[in-house]
Amino acid sequence: MSGEPAQRAGNARGETGPAGGRVPDFFIAGHHKSGTTALHAMLSQHPQIFMPELKEPHFMARDRRNRFGQKDSLPETLEEYLALFEPARGDQLAGEASASYVWSRTAASEIARLSPDARIICVLREPASHLRSLHLGYRRLHWEDRDLRSAIAVGEERRRGREIPKRCPYPEMVIYADQVNYVEQLERFHAHFPREQVLVLIYDDFRADNLATMRQIAGFLGIDEEFPFEEVEANRTTRAMRAQGVDDALLSLTTGSSRSARAARSALRVVPRGLRRGAVGGIRRRVVFGPPPAEDPQLMAELRRRYEPEVVALGEYLDRDLVTLWGYDDLA
């Protein structure tokens, strides 16, 4: 395809929204831990694409709310959201990437209301490995305080508002079973967008050949497919939480409001700030974090048996043999 500006049915490039700002032409809707950060970074290289520096504005996921009522430095009004795309040139497609959109129950309808001709990109990953990677990421963020098996087991309790990790601001994100309802998630988008506007990618394909996937995306968006994308490795899990209790104690010491925490900080003020930060950072690097633990083969096998019906249904929905690709044909 040539490098001429893409012509698309529906929304013209540079169309303005109800608040007068630039409306996104496409959305990378997720999943977390499935290459969306790398997709964002690689698409940003293309001269026919504008991606705001803020990845994951989450604006369309109206059901994603911080239970602590804290501000997330994210756009809160439509005007603030559309302002993210103001720098886009008229000959560029504007897009954003928010991995919450694919599991959000409101994002598909909200996107359709704002930009009915938008293109949607979803990335799906084998369920067991997806949940394991997600869990490791949540542990690093202090959003999870259980091992993976236990965290999955309390899913229904969490749905009722119980057993939520104390530091997790988004309870719906730690209900792991909801993350891998892939067919239901795609059906929400297909209820608002025709299939030709929704590109479903498989994470394995992207990992195996970044550039081929990027050319596929470029064709889907109607931009130059021959652009020489540079490969990006982003958010790969190389360090994992291994001593959460120690990290909790460090966080309590440095940010806690208890009398003992305030007293400890007061006593430490005689130590230069740089040395204090260096000491805490050193403890976290040497003690708190380490290489990711090896997969638990028994747990992974249990998860694959549990999610085999979803994989079968997804394969039928996409008309692709995911059972073989993901090894679900050998679950004895």
Residue frames as qw, qx, qy, qz and C-alpha x, y, z in Angstrom:
[[0.000, 0.889, 0.457, 0.000, 0.00, 0.00, 0.00],
 [0.390, 0.576, -0.034, 0.717, 1.27, 3.45, -0.81],
 [0.339, -0.238, -0.475, 0.776, 2.08, 6.13, 1.71],
 [0.160, -0.426, -0.298, -0.839, -0.87, 8.27, 0.57],
 [0.327, -0.146, 0.504, -0.786, -3.20, 9.39, 3.38],
 [0.043, 0.211, 0.976, -0.009, -5.60, 6.61, 4.23],
 [0.435, -0.132, -0.200, -0.868, -9.19, 7.09, 3.09],
 [0.006, 0.133, 0.947, -0.294, -11.76, 5.44, 5.32],
 [0.297, -0.546, -0.617, -0.483, -15.50, 5.06, 5.22],
 [0.497, -0.720, -0.463, 0.142, -17.32, 6.99, 7.91],
 [0.355, -0.864, -0.015, 0.356, -15.27, 9.35, 10.05],
 [0.562, 0.752, -0.138, 0.315, -12.98, 11.54, 8.02],
 [0.689, -0.059, -0.304, 0.655, -9.45, 11.89, 9.27],
 [0.179, 0.107, -0.191, 0.959, -9.30, 14.78, 11.69],
 [0.357, -0.604, -0.532, -0.474, -13.02, 14.74, 12.50],
 [0.069, -0.319, 0.483, -0.812, -13.99, 16.69, 15.59],
 [0.254, -0.330, -0.896, 0.153, -16.12, 15.38, 18.38],
 [0.229, -0.791, -0.534, -0.191, -19.05, 16.79, 20.33],
 [0.446, -0.780, -0.124, 0.422, -16.72, 18.86, 22.48],
 [0.314, 0.934, -0.130, -0.108, -14.94, 20.28, 19.45],
 [0.326, -0.660, 0.652, 0.183, -11.75, 18.25, 19.86],
 [0.435, 0.406, -0.737, -0.319, -10.09, 15.66, 17.63],
 [0.895, -0.142, 0.218, -0.363, -11.74, 12.23, 17.84],
 [0.374, -0.412, 0.809, 0.190, -9.53, 9.09, 17.86],
 [0.632, 0.361, -0.460, -0.509, -9.62, 7.02, 14.68],
 [0.789, 0.037, -0.613, -0.027, -8.58, 3.77, 16.35],
 [0.567, -0.631, 0.363, -0.386, -8.24, 2.15, 19.76],
 [0.483, 0.218, -0.833, 0.157, -5.89, -0.56, 20.99],
 [0.654, -0.495, -0.090, -0.565, -8.34, -2.07, 23.44],
 [0.573, -0.515, 0.586, -0.252, -6.17, -4.64, 25.24],
 [0.748, -0.604, -0.276, 0.004, -5.41, -7.05, 26.89],
 [0.309, -0.842, 0.436, -0.075, -2.91, -6.21, 29.64],
 [0.504, -0.458, 0.721, 0.131, 0.35, -8.16, 29.42],
 [0.752, 0.364, 0.543, 0.080, -0.33, -9.01, 25.79],
 [0.551, 0.116, 0.379, 0.734, 1.93, -6.65, 23.90],
 [0.135, 0.893, 0.411, 0.122, -0.21, -3.51, 23.86],
 [0.305, -0.850, 0.135, 0.407, 2.61, -1.33, 25.18],
 [0.465, -0.215, 0.605, 0.610, 4.89, -2.53, 22.39],
 [0.329, 0.603, 0.639, 0.346, 2.12, -1.97, 19.83],
 [0.067, -0.962, -0.208, 0.162, 1.68, 1.57, 21.11],
 [0.380, -0.686, 0.351, 0.512, 5.41, 2.25, 20.88],
 [0.456, 0.017, 0.690, 0.562, 5.80, 0.76, 17.40],
 [0.251, 0.754, 0.566, 0.221, 2.76, 2.49, 15.94],
 [0.177, -0.918, -0.062, 0.350, 4.09, 5.79, 17.33],
 [0.467, -0.341, 0.488, 0.654, 7.05, 5.41, 14.95],
 [0.403, 0.452, 0.672, 0.425, 4.83, 5.62, 11.86],
 [0.091, -0.082, 0.063, 0.990, 4.56, 9.10, 10.29],
 [0.349, -0.317, -0.525, -0.709, 0.89, 8.52, 9.44],
 [0.598, -0.516, -0.612, 0.033, 0.01, 7.77, 13.07],
 [0.070, -0.567, 0.355, -0.740, -0.36, 10.01, 16.09],
 [0.678, -0.416, -0.597, 0.101, -0.39, 8.40, 19.53],
 [0.270, -0.877, 0.129, -0.376, -0.48, 10.63, 22.63],
 [0.244, 0.481, -0.734, 0.413, 2.39, 10.26, 25.07],
 [0.514, -0.207, 0.581, -0.596, -0.13, 9.23, 27.71],
 [0.417, -0.002, -0.870, -0.263, -0.71, 5.53, 27.23],
 [0.325, -0.385, -0.850, 0.152, -3.81, 4.14, 28.90],
 [0.175, -0.244, 0.105, -0.948, -6.06, 7.15, 29.43],
 [0.060, -0.257, -0.936, 0.233, -8.85, 4.65, 30.27],
 [0.252, 0.093, 0.115, -0.956, -11.43, 7.35, 29.57],
 [0.591, -0.025, -0.488, -0.641, -13.92, 5.07, 27.82],
 [0.506, -0.170, -0.831, 0.155, -13.90, 2.50, 30.62],
 [0.341, -0.572, 0.030, -0.746, -16.53, 4.25, 32.73],
 [0.869, -0.422, -0.185, -0.180, -16.76, 1.23, 35.02],
 [0.732, 0.071, -0.352, 0.579, -13.10, 1.55, 36.00],
 [0.238, -0.860, 0.002, -0.451, -13.18, 3.65, 39.15],
 [0.359, 0.324, -0.657, 0.578, -10.56, 4.11, 41.85],
 [0.572, -0.573, -0.583, -0.072, -12.20, 2.85, 45.04],
 [0.499, -0.378, -0.334, 0.704, -10.00, 5.15, 47.15],
 [0.121, 0.935, 0.321, -0.092, -11.33, 8.20, 45.32],
 [0.438, -0.555, 0.278, 0.651, -7.81, 9.21, 44.34],
 [0.491, 0.798, -0.112, -0.332, -7.04, 11.16, 41.20],
 [0.871, 0.003, 0.387, 0.303, -5.05, 9.22, 38.62],
 [0.109, -0.591, 0.356, 0.716, -3.76, 12.20, 36.57],
 [0.273, 0.241, 0.821, 0.440, -5.96, 10.90, 33.75],
 [0.187, -0.174, -0.280, -0.925, -8.50, 12.89, 31.73],
 [0.139, 0.299, 0.803, -0.496, -11.78, 13.25, 33.58],
 [0.450, 0.624, 0.255, -0.586, -13.82, 15.26, 31.09],
 [0.752, 0.500, 0.388, 0.183, -14.42, 14.78, 27.38],
 [0.250, 0.956, -0.140, 0.066, -12.64, 18.04, 26.69],
 [0.382, -0.709, 0.589, 0.062, -9.56, 16.84, 28.57],
 [0.776, 0.023, 0.616, 0.133, -9.65, 13.51, 26.76],
 [0.646, 0.696, 0.267, 0.165, -9.99, 14.97, 23.26],
 [0.017, -0.956, 0.285, 0.066, -7.20, 17.44, 24.05],
 [0.691, -0.372, 0.568, 0.247, -4.81, 14.47, 24.03],
 [0.665, 0.317, 0.575, 0.357, -5.26, 14.26, 20.26],
 [0.184, 0.940, 0.100, -0.271, -5.05, 17.95, 19.41],
 [0.204, -0.678, 0.527, 0.470, -1.41, 17.71, 18.23],
 [0.634, 0.187, 0.712, 0.239, -2.36, 15.18, 15.53],
 [0.047, 0.313, -0.415, -0.853, -1.92, 16.50, 12.01],
 [0.683, 0.343, 0.102, -0.637, -4.74, 16.36, 9.52],
 [0.676, 0.417, -0.555, -0.248, -2.88, 13.72, 7.48],
 [0.110, 0.266, -0.906, 0.311, -2.46, 11.43, 10.49],
 [0.670, -0.416, -0.552, -0.270, -4.68, 8.84, 12.14],
 [0.210, -0.531, 0.522, -0.635, -5.06, 9.44, 15.87],
 [0.787, -0.201, -0.566, -0.139, -5.24, 6.50, 18.22],
 [0.316, -0.614, 0.533, -0.489, -4.83, 5.47, 21.81],
 [0.616, 0.050, -0.785, 0.040, -4.16, 2.30, 23.80],
 [0.450, -0.399, 0.462, -0.651, -6.05, 1.42, 26.99],
 [0.289, 0.102, -0.951, -0.051, -5.89, -2.24, 27.94],
 [0.253, 0.170, 0.715, -0.629, -8.90, -1.85, 30.22],
 [0.510, 0.246, -0.161, -0.808, -11.29, -1.40, 27.29],
 [0.467, 0.104, -0.815, -0.327, -11.44, -5.05, 26.29],
 [0.298, -0.264, -0.884, 0.246, -12.77, -6.24, 29.66],
 [0.171, 0.161, 0.298, -0.925, -14.75, -3.09, 30.46],
 [0.237, 0.486, 0.841, -0.020, -18.50, -3.56, 30.13],
 [0.175, 0.857, 0.298, -0.383, -19.00, 0.04, 29.04],
 [0.253, -0.530, 0.412, 0.697, -16.04, 0.89, 26.80],
 [0.303, 0.211, 0.773, 0.516, -17.37, -0.60, 23.54],
 [0.086, 0.798, 0.590, 0.091, -20.60, 1.40, 23.70],
 [0.208, -0.853, -0.032, 0.478, -18.80, 4.56, 24.82],
 [0.332, -0.304, 0.560, 0.696, -16.31, 4.31, 21.94],
 [0.234, 0.435, 0.765, 0.413, -19.14, 3.69, 19.46],
 [0.016, -0.885, -0.430, 0.177, -20.99, 6.74, 20.73],
 [0.211, -0.791, 0.188, 0.543, -17.95, 8.97, 20.28],
 [0.122, 0.567, -0.637, -0.508, -16.41, 7.45, 17.15],
 [0.849, 0.160, 0.375, -0.335, -18.72, 4.94, 15.46],
 [0.808, 0.565, -0.169, -0.013, -16.34, 4.36, 12.54],
 [0.227, -0.756, 0.610, -0.064, -13.28, 3.77, 14.71],
 [0.763, 0.249, -0.597, 0.002, -11.07, 0.75, 14.22],
 [0.696, -0.591, 0.305, -0.270, -10.57, -1.53, 17.24],
 [0.574, 0.421, -0.691, 0.124, -7.51, -3.70, 17.89],
 [0.777, -0.502, 0.243, -0.292, -7.65, -6.46, 20.51],
 [0.390, 0.477, -0.782, 0.098, -4.82, -8.81, 21.47],
 [0.878, -0.335, 0.051, -0.338, -5.66, -12.16, 23.07],
 [0.135, 0.551, -0.804, 0.180, -3.26, -14.45, 24.91],
 [0.602, -0.123, -0.788, -0.025, -3.48, -18.06, 26.02],
 [0.517, -0.728, -0.177, -0.415, -5.57, -17.84, 29.24],
 [0.834, -0.460, -0.169, 0.253, -3.29, -19.60, 31.75],
 [0.611, 0.055, -0.024, 0.789, -0.12, -17.73, 30.74],
 [0.027, -0.646, -0.184, -0.741, -2.12, -14.50, 30.54],
 [0.612, -0.734, -0.181, -0.233, -3.38, -14.84, 34.11],
 [0.815, -0.296, -0.116, 0.484, 0.05, -15.81, 35.42],
 [0.433, 0.280, 0.053, 0.855, 1.67, -12.76, 33.81],
 [0.253, -0.710, -0.220, -0.619, -1.15, -10.51, 34.99],
 [0.751, -0.621, -0.221, 0.037, -0.79, -11.84, 38.54],
 [0.712, -0.105, -0.078, 0.690, 2.97, -11.19, 38.57],
 [0.176, 0.472, 0.129, 0.854, 2.34, -7.64, 37.41],
 [0.480, -0.723, -0.241, -0.434, -0.29, -7.04, 40.08],
 [0.799, -0.447, -0.222, 0.335, 2.05, -8.36, 42.74],
 [0.523, 0.133, -0.024, 0.842, 4.69, -5.83, 41.71],
 [0.103, -0.539, -0.177, -0.817, 2.10, -3.06, 41.98],
 [0.044, 0.024, 0.739, -0.672, 0.94, -4.29, 45.40],
 [0.587, -0.017, -0.160, -0.793, -2.49, -4.85, 43.88],
 [0.875, -0.076, -0.426, -0.218, -2.41, -8.53, 44.81],
 [0.274, -0.618, 0.630, -0.382, -1.52, -10.15, 48.12],
 [0.870, -0.075, 0.442, -0.205, -2.30, -13.81, 47.37],
 [0.291, -0.239, 0.810, 0.449, -0.65, -16.48, 45.28],
 [0.327, 0.116, -0.527, -0.776, -2.28, -17.11, 41.92],
 [0.315, -0.242, -0.909, -0.125, -4.22, -20.21, 42.90],
 [0.143, -0.479, -0.658, 0.563, -5.70, -18.54, 45.97],
 [0.112, 0.336, -0.043, -0.934, -6.41, -15.30, 44.12],
 [0.348, -0.034, -0.681, -0.644, -8.41, -17.12, 41.46],
 [0.294, -0.310, -0.897, 0.115, -10.25, -19.17, 44.09],
 [0.062, -0.518, -0.525, 0.673, -11.64, -16.06, 45.84],
 [0.067, 0.155, 0.469, 0.867, -12.98, -14.58, 42.62],
 [0.295, -0.614, -0.640, -0.356, -16.63, -14.82, 43.65],
 [0.448, -0.646, -0.391, 0.479, -15.87, -13.29, 47.04],
 [0.275, -0.241, 0.144, 0.919, -14.16, -10.40, 45.31],
 [0.062, -0.402, -0.607, -0.682, -17.16, -9.97, 43.05],
 [0.410, -0.737, -0.532, -0.077, -19.16, -9.35, 46.24],
 [0.026, -0.880, 0.152, -0.449, -16.64, -6.77, 47.41],
 [0.744, -0.616, 0.257, -0.031, -14.77, -9.02, 49.83],
 [0.846, -0.172, 0.325, 0.385, -11.16, -10.30, 49.88],
 [0.473, 0.848, 0.004, 0.239, -9.98, -7.30, 47.87],
 [0.695, 0.002, -0.211, 0.688, -6.22, -6.70, 48.33],
 [0.254, -0.783, -0.340, 0.455, -5.90, -3.68, 50.57],
 [0.198, -0.536, 0.249, 0.782, -3.75, -1.64, 48.17],
 [0.273, 0.254, 0.750, 0.546, -5.64, -2.51, 44.97],
 [0.186, 0.290, 0.120, -0.931, -7.54, 0.55, 43.70],
 [0.572, 0.203, -0.384, -0.696, -9.53, -1.36, 41.04],
 [0.602, -0.142, 0.723, -0.308, -11.27, -4.45, 42.51],
 [0.839, 0.433, 0.138, -0.298, -12.69, -5.56, 39.16],
 [0.462, 0.700, -0.540, -0.067, -9.16, -6.02, 37.82],
 [0.059, -0.394, 0.890, -0.224, -8.33, -8.78, 40.32],
 [0.795, 0.152, 0.452, -0.375, -11.35, -10.92, 39.46],
 [0.193, -0.424, 0.750, 0.470, -9.21, -13.09, 37.23],
 [0.442, 0.324, 0.831, 0.097, -11.93, -15.19, 35.63],
 [0.342, 0.840, 0.302, -0.295, -13.48, -12.06, 34.10],
 [0.067, -0.717, 0.453, 0.526, -10.22, -11.24, 32.35],
 [0.106, -0.223, 0.877, 0.412, -10.39, -14.32, 30.12],
 [0.506, 0.524, 0.629, -0.271, -14.05, -14.24, 29.04],
 [0.222, -0.259, 0.491, 0.801, -12.71, -13.61, 25.56],
 [0.077, 0.413, 0.772, 0.478, -15.80, -14.41, 23.50],
 [0.138, -0.818, -0.525, 0.192, -18.03, -12.26, 25.69],
 [0.263, -0.635, 0.083, 0.722, -15.53, -9.40, 25.42],
 [0.160, -0.057, 0.624, 0.762, -15.40, -9.60, 21.62],
 [0.012, 0.591, 0.777, 0.217, -19.18, -9.86, 21.40],
 [0.133, -0.789, -0.322, 0.506, -19.49, -6.53, 23.22],
 [0.113, -0.489, 0.356, 0.788, -17.41, -4.85, 20.51],
 [0.062, 0.125, 0.814, 0.564, -19.11, -6.68, 17.66],
 [0.038, 0.687, 0.705, -0.175, -22.47, -5.51, 19.03],
 [0.008, 0.873, 0.119, -0.473, -21.39, -1.95, 18.21],
 [0.080, 0.685, -0.520, -0.503, -18.89, -2.35, 15.38],
 [0.905, 0.358, -0.114, -0.200, -18.98, -4.47, 12.21],
 [0.913, -0.235, 0.200, 0.266, -16.37, -7.20, 12.07],
 [0.667, 0.520, 0.053, 0.531, -14.32, -5.38, 9.46],
 [0.039, -0.852, 0.173, -0.493, -13.68, -2.64, 12.04],
 [0.685, -0.616, 0.351, -0.166, -12.38, -5.03, 14.72],
 [0.615, 0.496, -0.606, 0.093, -8.97, -6.67, 14.35],
 [0.828, -0.503, 0.201, -0.141, -8.34, -9.56, 16.74],
 [0.424, 0.633, -0.633, 0.137, -4.67, -10.47, 17.10],
 [0.932, -0.313, -0.176, 0.056, -3.16, -13.47, 18.83],
 [0.353, -0.870, 0.339, 0.065, -0.27, -12.66, 21.15],
 [0.799, -0.174, 0.491, 0.302, 1.75, -15.67, 19.95],
 [0.627, 0.627, 0.296, 0.356, 1.76, -14.28, 16.39],
 [0.022, 0.977, -0.106, 0.184, 3.00, -10.90, 17.59],
 [0.594, -0.662, 0.442, 0.118, 5.76, -12.48, 19.70],
 [0.815, 0.078, 0.481, 0.313, 6.82, -14.74, 16.82],
 [0.446, 0.306, 0.385, 0.748, 6.96, -11.98, 14.19],
 [0.073, -0.623, -0.300, 0.718, 6.54, -8.39, 15.36],
 [0.024, 0.341, -0.371, -0.863, 6.99, -6.92, 11.90],
 [0.109, -0.244, -0.850, -0.454, 4.46, -9.15, 10.18],
 [0.137, -0.645, -0.701, 0.272, 1.90, -8.20, 12.80],
 [0.072, -0.586, -0.068, 0.805, 2.68, -4.52, 12.37],
 [0.062, 0.091, -0.620, -0.777, 2.19, -4.82, 8.61],
 [0.141, -0.464, -0.862, -0.149, -1.16, -6.49, 9.28],
 [0.131, -0.692, -0.463, 0.538, -2.16, -3.62, 11.56],
 [0.055, -0.398, 0.257, 0.879, -0.99, -1.05, 9.01],
 [0.099, -0.166, -0.779, -0.596, -3.16, -2.66, 6.36],
 [0.179, -0.596, -0.771, 0.137, -6.10, -2.71, 8.74],
 [0.134, -0.705, -0.250, 0.650, -5.66, 1.01, 9.47],
 [0.533, 0.779, 0.294, 0.150, -5.07, 1.91, 5.83],
 [0.119, -0.916, 0.321, 0.208, -1.56, 3.29, 6.22],
 [0.486, 0.649, -0.581, -0.077, 1.74, 2.45, 4.53],
 [0.967, -0.237, 0.053, -0.078, 2.41, -1.24, 5.19],
 [0.816, 0.349, -0.194, 0.417, 6.03, -1.02, 4.03],
 [0.163, -0.878, 0.275, -0.356, 7.10, 1.39, 6.77],
 [0.638, 0.241, -0.655, 0.324, 10.26, -0.03, 8.46],
 [0.641, -0.704, -0.012, -0.305, 9.03, -0.46, 12.03],
 [0.244, 0.476, -0.745, 0.398, 11.72, -0.97, 14.65],
 [0.677, -0.333, -0.656, -0.036, 10.96, -3.82, 17.03],
 [0.237, -0.583, 0.359, -0.689, 10.23, -2.89, 20.64],
 [0.549, -0.206, -0.785, 0.200, 10.43, -5.09, 23.73],
 [0.230, -0.463, 0.171, -0.839, 8.15, -3.57, 26.34],
 [0.644, -0.369, 0.278, -0.610, 6.95, -4.59, 29.81],
 [0.772, 0.102, -0.627, -0.022, 8.45, -8.04, 29.71],
 [0.713, -0.659, 0.089, -0.220, 8.35, -9.58, 33.19],
 [0.647, 0.421, -0.528, 0.353, 12.00, -9.98, 34.21],
 [0.104, 0.190, -0.674, 0.706, 11.67, -9.15, 37.93],
 [0.545, -0.484, -0.580, -0.364, 8.96, -10.34, 40.26],
 [0.436, -0.630, 0.295, -0.571, 7.82, -9.63, 43.80],
 [0.696, 0.021, -0.707, 0.122, 9.30, -12.19, 46.18],
 [0.363, -0.243, -0.630, 0.642, 9.12, -10.47, 49.58],
 [0.124, -0.674, -0.399, -0.609, 5.91, -8.46, 49.68],
 [0.575, -0.725, -0.345, 0.160, 5.95, -8.21, 53.47],
 [0.553, -0.291, 0.022, 0.780, 9.34, -6.47, 53.35],
 [0.160, 0.322, 0.363, 0.859, 8.13, -4.10, 50.65],
 [0.349, -0.753, -0.478, -0.286, 4.97, -3.35, 52.61],
 [0.597, -0.628, -0.220, 0.449, 7.13, -2.47, 55.61],
 [0.427, -0.062, 0.190, 0.882, 9.33, -0.19, 53.49],
 [0.044, -0.539, -0.462, -0.703, 6.30, 1.54, 52.02],
 [0.484, -0.764, -0.426, -0.014, 4.79, 1.96, 55.46],
 [0.592, -0.442, -0.090, 0.668, 8.05, 3.42, 56.72],
 [0.305, 0.001, 0.285, 0.909, 8.40, 5.88, 53.85],
 [0.199, -0.313, -0.397, -0.839, 4.77, 6.88, 53.31],
 [0.408, -0.486, -0.772, 0.045, 2.77, 5.60, 56.28],
 [0.187, -0.666, -0.018, -0.722, 0.82, 7.92, 58.59],
 [0.767, -0.506, -0.391, 0.061, 1.08, 5.89, 61.80],
 [0.363, -0.910, 0.198, -0.035, 2.88, 7.32, 64.84],
 [0.779, -0.346, 0.410, 0.325, 5.69, 4.76, 64.55],
 [0.664, 0.473, 0.335, 0.473, 6.21, 5.49, 60.84],
 [0.084, 0.949, 0.023, 0.301, 6.34, 9.24, 61.48],
 [0.570, -0.764, 0.290, 0.084, 8.79, 8.70, 64.34],
 [0.819, -0.040, 0.397, 0.413, 11.01, 6.51, 62.17],
 [0.493, 0.698, 0.224, 0.469, 11.07, 9.11, 59.39],
 [0.202, -0.962, 0.088, -0.161, 11.88, 11.81, 61.92],
 [0.718, -0.549, 0.360, 0.232, 14.82, 9.79, 63.24],
 [0.761, 0.201, 0.415, 0.457, 16.09, 9.15, 59.72],
 [0.272, 0.950, 0.122, 0.089, 16.16, 12.84, 58.83],
 [0.386, -0.790, 0.388, 0.277, 19.73, 13.03, 60.13],
 [0.623, -0.024, 0.650, 0.434, 20.69, 10.81, 57.18],
 [0.121, 0.377, -0.354, -0.847, 21.05, 12.67, 53.86],
 [0.732, 0.351, 0.217, -0.542, 18.02, 12.18, 51.61],
 [0.592, 0.534, -0.542, -0.267, 20.08, 10.66, 48.80],
 [0.083, 0.306, -0.925, 0.210, 21.53, 8.04, 51.12],
 [0.529, 0.113, 0.630, -0.558, 18.08, 7.22, 52.50],
 [0.748, 0.462, -0.049, -0.474, 16.68, 6.72, 49.02],
 [0.442, 0.521, -0.724, -0.096, 19.69, 4.69, 47.98],
 [0.168, -0.206, 0.898, -0.351, 19.37, 2.41, 50.99],
 [0.654, 0.263, 0.472, -0.529, 15.68, 1.79, 50.43],
 [0.685, 0.558, -0.286, -0.372, 16.26, 1.22, 46.72],
 [0.221, 0.474, -0.851, 0.039, 19.07, -1.20, 47.46],
 [0.394, -0.028, 0.820, -0.414, 16.92, -3.25, 49.81],
 [0.724, 0.421, 0.220, -0.500, 14.14, -3.40, 47.25],
 [0.573, 0.587, -0.514, -0.251, 16.52, -4.51, 44.47],
 [0.187, 0.394, -0.887, 0.153, 18.32, -7.15, 46.56],
 [0.178, 0.038, 0.876, -0.447, 15.56, -8.46, 48.80],
 [0.528, 0.368, 0.372, -0.669, 12.11, -7.50, 47.54],
 [0.734, 0.551, -0.106, -0.383, 12.43, -8.33, 43.84],
 [0.441, -0.356, 0.787, 0.246, 13.96, -11.28, 42.06],
 [0.172, 0.114, -0.783, -0.587, 13.59, -13.36, 38.91],
 [0.721, -0.094, -0.096, -0.680, 10.00, -14.51, 38.23],
 [0.580, -0.225, 0.755, -0.209, 9.23, -17.83, 39.90],
 [0.044, 0.087, -0.899, -0.427, 9.06, -20.89, 37.71],
 [0.631, -0.128, -0.302, -0.703, 5.62, -21.87, 36.46],
 [0.500, -0.126, 0.767, -0.383, 3.74, -24.31, 38.64],
 [0.192, 0.086, -0.829, -0.519, 3.05, -27.10, 36.12],
 [0.033, -0.385, -0.909, 0.158, 0.16, -28.50, 38.12],
 [0.138, 0.623, 0.358, -0.682, -1.56, -25.13, 38.47],
 [0.200, 0.418, -0.438, -0.770, -1.03, -24.26, 34.81],
 [0.134, -0.087, -0.936, -0.313, -2.50, -27.61, 33.79],
 [0.030, 0.521, 0.760, -0.387, -5.50, -27.00, 36.07],
 [0.172, 0.595, 0.064, -0.783, -6.05, -23.56, 34.56],
 [0.189, 0.247, -0.685, -0.659, -5.85, -24.91, 31.04],
 [0.082, -0.300, -0.947, -0.075, -8.43, -27.60, 31.82],
 [0.058, 0.591, 0.545, -0.592, -10.63, -24.95, 33.43],
 [0.231, 0.659, -0.066, -0.713, -10.45, -22.60, 30.44],
 [0.273, -0.014, 0.848, 0.455, -10.51, -25.21, 27.69],
 [0.282, 0.665, 0.691, -0.002, -14.20, -24.50, 26.90],
 [0.065, 0.888, 0.037, -0.453, -13.38, -20.80, 26.47],
 [0.191, -0.483, 0.642, 0.564, -10.49, -21.62, 24.13],
 [0.313, 0.276, 0.866, 0.275, -12.70, -23.93, 22.07],
 [0.201, 0.820, 0.506, -0.177, -15.45, -21.29, 21.88],
 [0.044, -0.815, 0.203, 0.541, -12.97, -18.56, 20.96],
 [0.286, -0.224, 0.770, 0.525, -11.46, -20.70, 18.23],
 [0.275, 0.526, 0.786, 0.175, -14.89, -21.27, 16.75],
 [0.067, 0.889, 0.279, -0.356, -15.73, -17.58, 17.07],
 [0.034, -0.776, 0.385, 0.499, -12.55, -16.56, 15.24],
 [0.902, 0.423, -0.006, -0.090, -12.53, -19.58, 12.91],
 [0.314, 0.692, -0.620, 0.196, -9.00, -20.47, 14.02],
 [0.877, -0.167, -0.444, 0.081, -7.53, -23.59, 15.63],
 [0.144, -0.754, 0.416, -0.488, -6.48, -22.14, 18.96],
 [0.916, -0.342, 0.148, -0.149, -6.79, -25.54, 20.67],
 [0.908, 0.182, -0.020, 0.378, -3.71, -26.76, 18.82],
 [0.313, 0.731, -0.186, 0.578, -1.87, -23.43, 18.86],
 [0.321, -0.681, 0.360, -0.551, -2.17, -23.12, 22.63],
 [0.225, 0.269, -0.912, 0.211, -1.59, -26.79, 23.41],
 [0.582, -0.092, 0.422, -0.688, -5.10, -27.57, 24.59],
 [0.848, 0.198, -0.358, -0.338, -5.18, -30.73, 22.50],
 [0.669, 0.156, -0.660, 0.305, -2.80, -32.40, 24.98],
 [0.339, -0.573, 0.303, -0.682, -4.32, -31.86, 28.43],
 [0.842, -0.196, -0.501, -0.050, -4.15, -35.46, 29.66]]
